[in-house]
């Protein structure tokens, strides 16, 4: 079976199979098969194929979409279906008619993606006329590197966390940022620019000590209070991972926020963190998902917890909770970054989108939709005081420590293993 | 032995899609998965020259200058081709911090640095220590056993002997034992609860059977995630059960029902119970009720009639149910992750952790392979045992 040309008509993709036009309306079929990576990369350019999953060694499963013929002349439905089925086996000879793809922005879904849409995507489309397609993923770098390796990228701008950013930049799956395209970067937090040459931080979040003011009038002030179960009875919520937890243990042991990573670099510092965690161990209720930590705090399962400020703000705004955030205890803050996939065919539009998202107006709008702070401090000028009160401001960040993902890239495997051994004892 | 006929061959062609599907969807991915657990490709691909010249080194002190020059040249090449990141990740699995060592060296070599021993040592002094070279010498083959050793809490020392890792890193042997213990417990619980339930189904009059089957199948059709989450609502300290118990004054403080082994056993048994009941029900439907009556009329009391006549006829159902539940339980992930505590996570949790978080696919593959072999071994032993049991009756 021969594949004909792929054409664009009236902005819609039409595939010409032999002499039948198929258009993207209605009926969809999915097929699975497998073929070599390079073959698929070539075929992908013709827009037929939506890769579902890829194995790095060369064989892949694929799902492709095909479309119902609008105006078939001779054949009945069955015959056309049969011809389209032939496509799967004719991929080898696939024509490579380049088909311009819309700028695609990818984040983690949920409230965060809603905020990105409301504060960045919709205003950007309104002001520039650039159409944006959205997608979601779970943050796994493998999902990105698989696309770049096969040369079949469907995404342009991705929301990544710092460890994936550093790692991905080292492994060459992201473009380097053209900093001059971003306009005025003088008010950016340093970590928004310094973490990696491949990404720009666009939000600040923090793991912060929180408790329910409705249940506890005189709340804890420090992480040492968090450890003090005599003064504040009840369970403590901590995330079931060493990342963040070891830092908190050290702060509870009297290490200033600024010195946490210096201490952890020394093996004795790691021992010290585990020894401190030992003291609290019987009183810890571990959480794995952010939603769990909020649920535990709301139900009174735990008296206080270390959770993400965005989650806490969402509970306060949405469910009218009175969860207080103790910024002065010292938090561990982090950023989400925008990065551009290597070889993106919409690189220029992607840069414009990122520049827009980092502008003071978009950054001021963003915290209205989700409880994360801006990385462009210019956004704080003229921001509603009630919203500023919920966010990691400059002073609050000064009392905190920036999560050192370079440290965690080097030590995560070893410390996760040790943490799991410790937790299971 | 059936005779091979022409029509038989023609009929066999109809199996082609099934055979192809098995090869493409099962055998090929499985083989690649197994290979990943022993493949040393990251090192071999990134450092071809270094590994060749290292073979001349006897492993004492530091290697000669040529090895340094080859390493610098390999790293410079790797930094240009993008294989540096994979090498860095691979090296970091063996010694924490080697990621930075490799990345830093590779990145600096992109500039105008000479390919020599002093240049490498000035980039990072760890190149002047024997450890990294001994490690490279150990891992210079096309294949490696380090992932499988790691999956059994073992590693190779500098002189190549297999040694146990330090106590604060020992986790996997316990993990396999724990996975096995949980799976056996769940299987036993399912059998104890499922047998009477299946018996009830088999005896139920026709008009009740439909209702009972729906009651059985309704949870079966509900997502595992939903059912596991429901147990959180019931079992946690502020959950329904503890509230009721405290409300009617049976207990003062909440009972520890959640985030422990109890919760895992309850939730997993609940999720897996239908897999036990269905084969049991099938086996029991095939038992003629006359036989138990006949045993009674020949003088057996009901207990004796059950154990001597009824039970042996359901052995096939028991074997199928036990096999199904045990094998499914071995691979369980969501339920223990949701309702269990740190002491209740099973092998799959760590496979997911190493696949998604640290991208240590070699170790994930080794763990998966060991689990697969344990399952296969169980299957072979158990099905033999079940056959012997069936023949003995």
Interface residues (C-beta under 8 A of the other chain):
Chain A: X33 X34 X55 X57 X59 X61 X138 X140 X141 X142 X167 X170 X171 X172 X235 X240 X285 X286 X288 X299 X300 X301 X406 X409 X410 X411 X412 X413 X414 X415 X416 X417 X418 X420 X421 X422 X423 X424
Chain B: X24 X25 X28 X29 X32 X36 X82 X84 X85 X86 X88 X89 X92 X93 X96 X97 X99 X100 X103 X167 X168 X169 X170 X171 X174 X236 X237 X238 X259 X337 X341 X342 X343 X345 X350 X353 X356 X357 X358 X359 X360
